[in-house]
Amino acid sequence: MSHSRISFVSRAVAALLVLGATVLVPRVSVAQDLGIKVGAVAPGAPVELLDGKPTDLATMLAGKVTLMEFWATWCPNCKQLEPAIKAVHAKYKDRVQFLAVAVSLNQSVDRVKAYQQRFGLPFTYVYDRRGDASEAYDAPATSYVVIVDATGKVAYTGVGGTQDLDGALSRVLGARR
């Protein structure tokens, strides 16, 4: 097994442990010290659109304020976060891009498509088949949100189902004036 694959598997196991901890303590969901550091340049990573076409996060993020969630169909914290995502989408949809990075652990593209069609979340979905995006962003768990500002820098990170996404986006967008 390659070092990259071992690293991804190790991260997957760690993510499941963190997920378990956040399920047991669902109110812990403030900005985190986990994952990519706030202020870092948001890295690119190869992902694919749900139709199988390859793309790169760098291309998708260029020049846009983006709320990106590392997400899974089976994630209870992601489900808990959905009302907040819908609320900030309604408020900021003209100024913010919403991107769901579907992790490949325990789900398929078909499962992601079915979830998208059933629940109609306001995301552009990409599939992280090899875990490259999860690794690039050092995603500690699903329900991990990264907000990238228009200059391409990480402005917020958080994990859990009760994050204050409105406050985070308000701060990021207020800084753009």
C-alpha positions as a Markdown table, in Angstrom:
| # | Residue | x | y | z |
|---|---|---|---|---|
| 1 | Met | 0.0 | 0.0 | 0.0 |
| 2 | Ser | 1.4 | 3.4 | -0.9 |
| 3 | His | 2.2 | 6.0 | 1.7 |
| 4 | Ser | -0.6 | 8.3 | 0.3 |
| 5 | Arg | -3.1 | 5.4 | 0.6 |
| 6 | Ile | -1.9 | 4.5 | 4.1 |
| 7 | Ser | -2.2 | 8.2 | 5.1 |
| 8 | Phe | -5.8 | 8.4 | 3.7 |
| 9 | Val | -6.8 | 5.2 | 5.5 |
| 10 | Ser | -5.2 | 6.5 | 8.8 |
| 11 | Arg | -7.1 | 9.8 | 8.3 |
| 12 | Ala | -10.3 | 7.8 | 7.6 |
| 13 | Val | -10.0 | 5.9 | 10.9 |
| 14 | Ala | -9.2 | 9.1 | 12.7 |
| 15 | Ala | -12.2 | 10.8 | 11.1 |
| 16 | Leu | -14.5 | 8.0 | 12.3 |
| 17 | Leu | -13.2 | 8.4 | 15.8 |
| 18 | Val | -13.7 | 12.2 | 15.7 |
| 19 | Leu | -17.2 | 11.7 | 14.2 |
| 20 | Gly | -18.0 | 9.3 | 17.0 |
| 21 | Ala | -16.9 | 11.9 | 19.5 |
| 22 | Thr | -18.9 | 14.7 | 17.9 |
| 23 | Val | -22.0 | 12.5 | 17.9 |
| 24 | Leu | -21.6 | 12.0 | 21.6 |
| 25 | Val | -21.1 | 15.7 | 22.2 |
| 26 | Pro | -23.1 | 17.4 | 19.4 |
| 27 | Arg | -23.0 | 20.9 | 21.0 |
| 28 | Val | -19.2 | 21.2 | 20.5 |
| 29 | Ser | -19.0 | 23.0 | 17.2 |
| 30 | Val | -17.1 | 26.2 | 17.4 |
| 31 | Ala | -14.2 | 27.1 | 15.1 |
| 32 | Gln | -11.6 | 24.5 | 15.5 |
| 33 | Asp | -7.8 | 24.2 | 15.8 |
| 34 | Leu | -8.1 | 21.0 | 13.8 |
| 35 | Gly | -7.5 | 20.8 | 10.1 |
| 36 | Ile | -6.0 | 23.4 | 7.8 |
| 37 | Lys | -5.0 | 26.6 | 9.6 |
| 38 | Val | -7.0 | 29.8 | 9.2 |
| 39 | Gly | -4.9 | 32.2 | 7.1 |
| 40 | Ala | -3.4 | 29.4 | 5.0 |
| 41 | Val | -3.7 | 29.5 | 1.2 |
| 42 | Ala | -6.5 | 27.2 | 0.2 |
| 43 | Pro | -4.9 | 24.3 | -1.7 |
| 44 | Gly | -6.1 | 22.8 | -4.9 |
| 45 | Ala | -6.9 | 19.1 | -5.0 |
| 46 | Pro | -8.2 | 16.8 | -7.7 |
| 47 | Val | -11.8 | 15.9 | -7.3 |
| 48 | Glu | -14.5 | 14.9 | -9.8 |
| 49 | Leu | -18.0 | 16.2 | -10.6 |
| 50 | Leu | -20.8 | 13.8 | -10.0 |
| 51 | Asp | -20.9 | 13.1 | -13.8 |
| 52 | Gly | -17.3 | 11.8 | -13.5 |
| 53 | Lys | -15.5 | 14.7 | -15.1 |
| 54 | Pro | -12.3 | 15.6 | -13.3 |
| 55 | Thr | -11.8 | 19.0 | -11.9 |
| 56 | Asp | -9.6 | 20.7 | -9.2 |
| 57 | Leu | -10.6 | 22.6 | -6.2 |
| 58 | Ala | -8.2 | 25.4 | -7.1 |
| 59 | Thr | -10.2 | 26.1 | -10.2 |
| 60 | Met | -13.5 | 26.0 | -8.4 |
| 61 | Leu | -12.3 | 28.3 | -5.6 |
| 62 | Ala | -10.6 | 31.0 | -7.7 |
| 63 | Gly | -11.8 | 34.5 | -6.8 |
| 64 | Lys | -14.9 | 33.3 | -5.0 |
| 65 | Val | -16.0 | 33.3 | -1.3 |
| 66 | Thr | -16.7 | 29.6 | -0.8 |
| 67 | Leu | -18.3 | 27.7 | 2.0 |
| 68 | Met | -17.0 | 24.1 | 1.6 |
| 69 | Glu | -18.3 | 21.2 | 3.7 |
| 70 | Phe | -16.5 | 17.8 | 3.8 |
| 71 | Trp | -19.6 | 15.8 | 3.9 |
| 72 | Ala | -21.2 | 12.3 | 3.7 |
| 73 | Thr | -24.6 | 10.9 | 3.2 |
| 74 | Trp | -24.3 | 8.9 | 6.5 |
| 75 | Cys | -23.0 | 11.7 | 8.7 |
| 76 | Pro | -25.5 | 12.7 | 11.5 |
| 77 | Asn | -23.6 | 16.0 | 12.1 |
| 78 | Cys | -23.9 | 16.9 | 8.4 |
| 79 | Lys | -27.6 | 16.3 | 8.6 |
| 80 | Gln | -27.9 | 18.4 | 11.8 |
| 81 | Leu | -26.0 | 21.2 | 9.9 |
| 82 | Glu | -28.4 | 21.2 | 6.9 |
| 83 | Pro | -30.8 | 23.9 | 8.3 |
| 84 | Ala | -27.9 | 26.2 | 8.9 |
| 85 | Ile | -26.5 | 25.6 | 5.4 |
| 86 | Lys | -30.0 | 26.3 | 3.9 |
| 87 | Ala | -30.3 | 29.5 | 5.9 |
| 88 | Val | -27.0 | 30.9 | 4.9 |
| 89 | His | -27.5 | 29.9 | 1.3 |
| 90 | Ala | -30.8 | 31.8 | 1.3 |
| 91 | Lys | -29.1 | 34.9 | 2.8 |
| 92 | Tyr | -25.8 | 34.8 | 0.9 |
| 93 | Lys | -26.4 | 32.8 | -2.3 |
| 94 | Asp | -25.5 | 35.8 | -4.5 |
| 95 | Arg | -22.2 | 36.3 | -2.8 |
| 96 | Val | -21.0 | 32.9 | -1.7 |
| 97 | Gln | -20.4 | 29.6 | -3.5 |
| 98 | Phe | -21.5 | 26.5 | -1.7 |
| 99 | Leu | -19.5 | 23.4 | -2.3 |
| 100 | Ala | -20.0 | 19.9 | -0.8 |
| 101 | Val | -16.9 | 17.7 | -0.9 |
| 102 | Ala | -18.4 | 14.2 | -0.7 |
| 103 | Val | -15.8 | 11.9 | 1.0 |
| 104 | Ser | -15.5 | 8.5 | -0.6 |
| 105 | Leu | -15.6 | 6.6 | 2.7 |
| 106 | Asn | -18.6 | 4.3 | 2.8 |
| 107 | Gln | -20.4 | 6.0 | 0.0 |
| 108 | Ser | -20.5 | 6.0 | -3.8 |
| 109 | Val | -21.2 | 8.7 | -6.4 |
| 110 | Asp | -24.6 | 7.1 | -7.0 |
| 111 | Arg | -25.5 | 7.4 | -3.3 |
| 112 | Val | -24.4 | 11.0 | -3.3 |
| 113 | Lys | -26.5 | 11.7 | -6.4 |
| 114 | Ala | -29.6 | 10.0 | -4.8 |
| 115 | Tyr | -29.1 | 12.1 | -1.6 |
| 116 | Gln | -28.7 | 15.3 | -3.6 |
| 117 | Gln | -31.9 | 14.6 | -5.6 |
| 118 | Arg | -33.9 | 13.6 | -2.5 |
| 119 | Phe | -32.9 | 16.5 | -0.3 |
| 120 | Gly | -32.0 | 19.3 | -2.8 |
| 121 | Leu | -29.2 | 20.9 | -0.7 |
| 122 | Pro | -27.9 | 24.1 | -2.3 |
| 123 | Phe | -24.4 | 22.8 | -3.0 |
| 124 | Thr | -22.3 | 22.1 | -6.0 |
| 125 | Tyr | -21.2 | 18.6 | -5.3 |
| 126 | Val | -17.8 | 17.0 | -5.9 |
| 127 | Tyr | -16.6 | 13.5 | -5.1 |
| 128 | Asp | -13.3 | 13.1 | -3.4 |
| 129 | Arg | -12.7 | 9.5 | -4.7 |
| 130 | Arg | -9.0 | 9.2 | -3.6 |
| 131 | Gly | -9.2 | 11.4 | -0.5 |
| 132 | Asp | -6.9 | 14.1 | -2.1 |
| 133 | Ala | -9.1 | 17.0 | -1.0 |
| 134 | Ser | -9.6 | 15.6 | 2.5 |
| 135 | Glu | -5.8 | 15.2 | 2.8 |
| 136 | Ala | -5.0 | 18.7 | 1.4 |
| 137 | Tyr | -7.4 | 20.3 | 3.9 |
| 138 | Asp | -6.4 | 18.0 | 6.7 |
| 139 | Ala | -10.1 | 17.3 | 7.2 |
| 140 | Pro | -10.5 | 15.9 | 10.7 |
| 141 | Ala | -14.1 | 14.6 | 10.2 |
| 142 | Thr | -17.2 | 14.9 | 8.1 |
| 143 | Ser | -19.2 | 18.1 | 8.9 |
| 144 | Tyr | -15.9 | 19.9 | 8.5 |
| 145 | Val | -16.6 | 23.3 | 7.1 |
| 146 | Val | -13.9 | 25.5 | 5.5 |
| 147 | Ile | -14.7 | 29.0 | 4.4 |
| 148 | Val | -12.3 | 30.4 | 1.8 |
| 149 | Asp | -12.3 | 34.2 | 1.1 |
| 150 | Ala | -12.1 | 35.7 | -2.4 |
| 151 | Thr | -8.3 | 36.0 | -2.1 |
| 152 | Gly | -8.0 | 32.3 | -1.7 |
| 153 | Lys | -7.2 | 32.2 | 2.0 |
| 154 | Val | -8.9 | 30.0 | 4.6 |
| 155 | Ala | -11.0 | 32.4 | 6.7 |
| 156 | Tyr | -12.8 | 29.8 | 8.9 |
| 157 | Thr | -12.8 | 26.2 | 9.9 |
| 158 | Gly | -15.2 | 24.3 | 12.1 |
| 159 | Val | -16.6 | 20.9 | 12.7 |
| 160 | Gly | -20.0 | 19.7 | 14.0 |
| 161 | Gly | -23.7 | 20.1 | 13.5 |
| 162 | Thr | -24.2 | 23.5 | 15.3 |
| 163 | Gln | -21.6 | 25.8 | 13.8 |
| 164 | Asp | -22.4 | 29.5 | 13.5 |
| 165 | Leu | -22.1 | 29.7 | 9.7 |
| 166 | Asp | -24.0 | 33.0 | 9.5 |
| 167 | Gly | -21.6 | 34.6 | 11.9 |
| 168 | Ala | -18.6 | 33.2 | 10.1 |
| 169 | Leu | -19.8 | 34.3 | 6.6 |
| 170 | Ser | -20.8 | 37.7 | 7.9 |
| 171 | Arg | -17.3 | 38.2 | 9.2 |
| 172 | Val | -15.7 | 37.0 | 6.0 |
| 173 | Leu | -18.0 | 39.1 | 3.8 |
| 174 | Gly | -17.6 | 42.2 | 6.0 |
| 175 | Ala | -13.9 | 42.0 | 5.6 |
| 176 | Arg | -14.3 | 42.4 | 1.8 |
| 177 | Arg | -15.7 | 45.9 | 1.9 |
